[in-house]
Amino acid sequence: MVRERVSVVFNRRKTVEKCGFGYVEIQIYLSRTGRKFIGLGKCRPNELKNMISSLEVQNELKRCKDIISAMLLFDDEMTVQQFESYYLSKKKSRSNNFYKGTDQATNFIIYLKESIDKERFSDGTRKHKICTLEAVKRFGKIRTFADLTPKNILEFDEWLHDGSRTDVSVHTYHKHLRKMTRYLRMADMIPADPYERVKLSRGKSKERQPLTEDELDKLRAIKLTEPLDHVRDLFIFAAYTGLAYCDVQVFNFDQMTEKIGNIYYIDGERLKTGTKFFTPILTPAMEVLKKYDYNLPKITNQKGNEYLHLIQHAMGLRKSLTFHVARHSFATLAISHGVPIEDVARMLGHEDIRTTQIYAKILKSTINEYSTKLQDSIK
């Protein structure tokens, strides 16, 4: 039986029999040996129902439940001392009246999670927002609305720049968090948007280095064991179709392909943006599909990239090997073989050709080829 952690108890001190009234308390069950009781007042048995349903008691119940939710969310020790540290800070924050209409001790993590759960996002956007939520949780200094301060935002930024994330990734975390703080400010739930008082550098995107055809051939030929060979095969499939990793993971050959001439094409919709794409399954990608009987292996993007780094070192490759590099390699490969950038954009599912230009590194050999044709045409 699962014990309710927050409940109302009456007449625990057995005073009704002697005095005609009993004490009403909130019982906080923390562990088998740890309980906290918060007094709410006293009443007669026939007055108990009205007292429990009163706004004051219901608000106090909600506050206690929020504290328990926060302790569970942060994996805090379920002790009376830990509960009281939350509870006393909550009492203090209410007396400061820092927020208009919103308790400044309201748990921001829970609020953020509930907001993500309620809103309708694409799978890609939801994933980014959940990643931001998890980062804020691990950072640990932004727990309540009162913690949304310029100082904590700057410290969060410093924490994000620990060397494991690119500047652009850090900017994405801030972008999603700032959308929430801006909404809270517009709703008059916080007195000021902390981002308006700090200046953060967006940084520059590192130029991704696509694999050359020779490097792709070397990757295809290297002998690997599971699970590295599965990850390599997924990379090759992405590099010869242009699919983003999340789209590779939901790829269904029977439902998403059509054959024109001797070539199969993927006619799909990107999970991240919902835009349509139409791209060929080139020979190396078809070989991967046949190897797995047209059902590609499943693995998380994070774990897959970890394995790709191992493969990178095994190959002695100086370029960073990630699933995003596979998509970038496809764009560069297509352009180097004369595919117009507008068609590459259609293959990748880009609505704006400027996005494709970021992916596609125009090779000197391609420029030279077109320059030679241009020169020959001018007499």
Secondary structure, DSSP 4 states (H G I P E B T S, - for coil): -PPPSEEEEE-TT--HHHHS-EEEEEEEE-SSS-EEEEEEEEE-GGGHHHHHTSHHHHHHHHHHHHHHHHHHHTT----HHHHHHHHHHHHHHHHHT-SSSS-TTSBHHHHHHHHHHHS---HHHHHHHHHHHHHHHHH-S--BGGG--HHHHHHHHHHH-SSSS-HHHHHHHHHHHHHHHHHHHHTTSSSS-GGGG-------PPPP-PPPHHHHHHHHHS---TTHHHHHHHHHHHHTT---HHHHHT--HHHHEEEETTEEEEEEE-TTT--EEEEE--HHHHHHHHHTTT------HHHHHHHHHHHHHHHT--S---HHHHHHHHHHHHHHTT--HHHHHHHHT-SSHHHHHHH----HHHHHHHHHHHHHH--
